[in-house]
Each structure stands twice: as structure tokens, then as C-alpha cells.
Amino acid sequence: MLYVLLGDRDATNRKLEELTKALKTKRPDAEYVRVTNETAGAISLRELLFRAGLFELKQIVVLDGVLKELDAFDFIPDMETVEHVVILREEKVDAKTKKLLEKHAHKLQVFEKKESKKDFSPFPLADAVLQRNKKRAWQLLQEGYRNGIGPEELHGILLWQFKALALATHIDSVKDSGLSPFVYKKAKGAVGTWVDTLPQKHKELAGLLYNARMRGEDSSHALERFVLSL
């Protein structure tokens, strides 16, 4: 059985997490396999689709943006007929591929990118996190979501802030840091707030989206949890 998610990455990511969570609940013993750009080179798609799952259980196979890398076009009809559940996610496919996917998919959904409101800026959120103001950070995170800003984009802003903080912690010269004077000064002023906690929280944030996907957790919820743990 084949499910196809096309379009905006944040939207398809949320749908993918929702779908995999439902499938794992329905098939708790199924083997879960996720193929990404990082792991595709070691994968044989033929073997993946036609082998039995562990102890002959069916699999939930997620092909995450690897259609071209796995040269998977000719296998699309097989994705419909294999006993495993196959979820294929891509941001863009050509017309020929889309037509074939529409023919063989149990369900195909296309997600358009939502336009963000021009009056929302994510940088106050980064400032609130820098100051460890969890209430203000949580409020701004919700505002971002309401304005159509996805968790991956907001995560990127927060990761940028943590990188600036790490640079300001270890480098005493704005010139050597590579940061703008304004960003460096602000980060340097917050260094004392993060004594002994910065490495752990930086590492946690860096792996947050990946770990959320592996747990089948909604990334927006994972980001909220991180903000409330400051």
C-alpha cells in the first residue's frame, strides 16, 4: 500500500508524523524503516520492498526525499502491491512521476506552502530563548505557528541563536567570532545565564527534529517541549 505526500516540507513533515503515529498504533509489531539521503546509499530498494519484515511481520517503509537517489520510478507500481505500507515524501516531482504516483497511490496529498504574515519576525523568539524566558518563548512559538511558520524554520532560527551563543562563549573577539557586533554583544551578555548548561541544550536542540521523527513525535510539540525546558 502506497501513501504519497508532496509539497511543502513543514506541512508534509507534520502529516508524515501523524500518519506514521497512526500506523504504528494500528501495527505495533511492524518493523519501521526510514530511508533518508544519509542512508539511501546503503539501501537496495528491491530488497527493501520484497523482503519480509523481522519475523515475517509487515513493515512501515518511509522513503523520505529519496525517489531520484534510489532510482525508484520503476518500483512505484510495486509499492502499491507489496504487503508493506510505503510512505513516499517528496517536495517536487515531475509531471510523469506525479501521474504514475496518482495511478498507484492509495492516497496522494499535495501540500502548498503557506505564506507567512509579513508582520511576524522570529527573532524575538530567539531573544526570549537566549534570555531563558520560557513563558515568553512559548508564547512567541505559538504566534509563529499561527502565522504559518513551520517548526523546521523556527528550529533553524533557534539553532542559529545557540551557535551564536556558543561562539560568544568561547571567543573573546567579535572579529574572530564572525558574528555581527550586534549579535555578538547580545549573545555575550547572555553567556552567564547558560553556564554549565549550554553544551547539553545545544546538543539537544541540534538533534531535536531527527529524534522527534524517530519517536514518531510531532516536531512542533517537540520544539514546545524544548522551549519549556529552558
N, C-alpha and C positions, 0 to 999 in steps of 0.2 A: 504494500500500500504506500502510495507516494503523496506527501504533502509538500506544497511549494510556497515559499514566502519570498516575494520580490519587492524591491524598492528601498525606501529609507532605512538606514541601518539601525537607528534607535528604535523605530517602530517595529521592524522585523525582529529585533532582539527581544523586545518585550513580548511579542507574540510567540517567539520561539520558546522563551522561558515558560510561558503559560501553557503551551502545547506539550512540552516535554514533562512538565509537572503533572499534567492530566494523564499523559500516557504512562508515566512511572507509577501513578496511583492505580491505574487500570491494570498495568502489567508489572507488579512489584518485583517479579523474579526475572524480568527481561534484562538482558545484557545491554548496557548503554555504551555506544561508541560514538565519539565526536571527532570528525576529521576537519582540521583547520590547515591553513597554509604552512604552519610549522610542522605538521605531522604527515601531510599528504605525500611527501616524497618516499615515505616508508610503507605506503599503503598500496595493495593491489585491489582495485575496485571489484574486479571479478570475484576474487576470493572473499572479499567482504560481503558481497551481496548473496553469494551462493553457499557460503559455509553455514553450518548450523551454529547457533549460539552456544554458549557454555552449557554443558549437559543437555544439549539439544533444545534449549529454550530459545524463543524468538528474540530478536534484537531490536533495539531502537537505534537507528543509524542517522546521525546528523551530518550532512555534508555542508559545511559552513564556508561558502565562498570559494569552493574548490572545483567547480564544474569544469573550467578550462584546464586547470592543473592536472586533474585526473583524467582528462580527455574522455569525459563521461557522456557525451552526446549519444553515442550508440547504445548506452546502457539504460537510457531513460525508459524505454518500453519494459525492460526487466524490472525497474524499480516499482512499476505498477503491479507486477505479478508475483514478486518474491513474497515469502511469508513474513519477512521483517517489515517494520514500519520505517520508511525512509523519509527524512525531512530535509529538503534541499532549500538552502537560503542563498540568494544572490542579490546584489544591488542592481545589476543590469544584465540583461541577456538580449541577444539579437532576435529579430522577428521570427526567424526559422526555429530557433530553440524554444522561444515562447510558445509558438504554435504546437510544437511537439509536447511540451510540458502540459499545455491545456488539454491535449488529447488524452494523456495518460495519468494525469494527477487526479487523485481522489478529491483534492481540494486545492485550488490555487488562489492566493490572495496577493494583491498588489497594494503597497502602502506608499502614498505620496508624502514627501517631506513637508511638514507643517512650517509655515512661515512664522518666525518669531516676531513678537511685538517689538517695535523699534525702541520703546522706552525702557526695556529691561536690559540691565547690564549685570553680568555675572561677577564682576569684580568686588562689589560689596560683600558677596558671599565669601569670596576668597579672603577678604579682610576680616570678616567675622570668624572664620576658621583660624586665621592667623592669631587672632586675639583670644581664641578658645572660648568664644561666646556661643555656646551650643544652642541656646534658645533663638538668638538672632540668626544663626547659621541655618537652623532648621526652618525658620520662617522664610528665609530667602530661598532655600532649596525648594520649598513648596511653591513659592512665587515663580521660580524658574520653570517648574513643571507645568504650572497653569499657563505660562506663556509659550508653551510648546518647545521648551529647551529639554532635550533628552538627557538621561543620566550619563551617557558616554561623554557628551560635550561638557557637562558640569564636572564630571570626574576629571577631565583633561585640565580644566581651569584650576581645580584644587591640587592636582598633581604638579602643575606649573608653580603654584604657590609654595608647595613643600620643597620643590627643587631650589627655589629662590631662598627659602629659609635655610636649607642645608648648606648652600653656598655662603650665605651670610654668617653661618655658624663657624665655618672652617676657614674663611678667607677674610682678612682684615682690611683689604683694599677694594674699593668699589671698582677700580680699573681692572684689577686682576679677576674680579668675580664675573665680569662680562654682563652684569646687570646694569640697568639704567640707575642713575643716582637715586631717583625717587623710590624705585622698587627695593634697592639695596638698603636704603635708610629705614624704610618701613619694616623690612624683614629683620634687619639688625636689631631694631628696637624690640622685637618680639622674641629674640633668642632666649632671654632669661625665662620666658614663660614655658619653654619647651625643654628645659634641662632634663636629661636622662630619659625623655620620652620620645624625642624626635626620631631616632633610628627605627624604633618599633612601629610608630604610627606611619612613618613614611613607607616602610615595607608593607604594612597592612593596606595602605591606600593603593600602592603600586599593583598589588595582586588582587585588589578587591573585585574587579569585574570578572576576571578569569575564575576566581574561586567561587563567586556567586553563580556563574554558569555551571560550574562543575557540580554544585549543590542543587541546581535547579531553582535557585532563588531569584526573584525579580531584582534586577540591578538597581532599580530606583529605591527599593526597600533596603538593599544592602548599603547604599550611599546614605540613606537616612540613619541607619544604624551606626555607621561610622561617625557621622556628624554628632549624633547624640552621645557618643563615647568619648568626645574630646575632653 
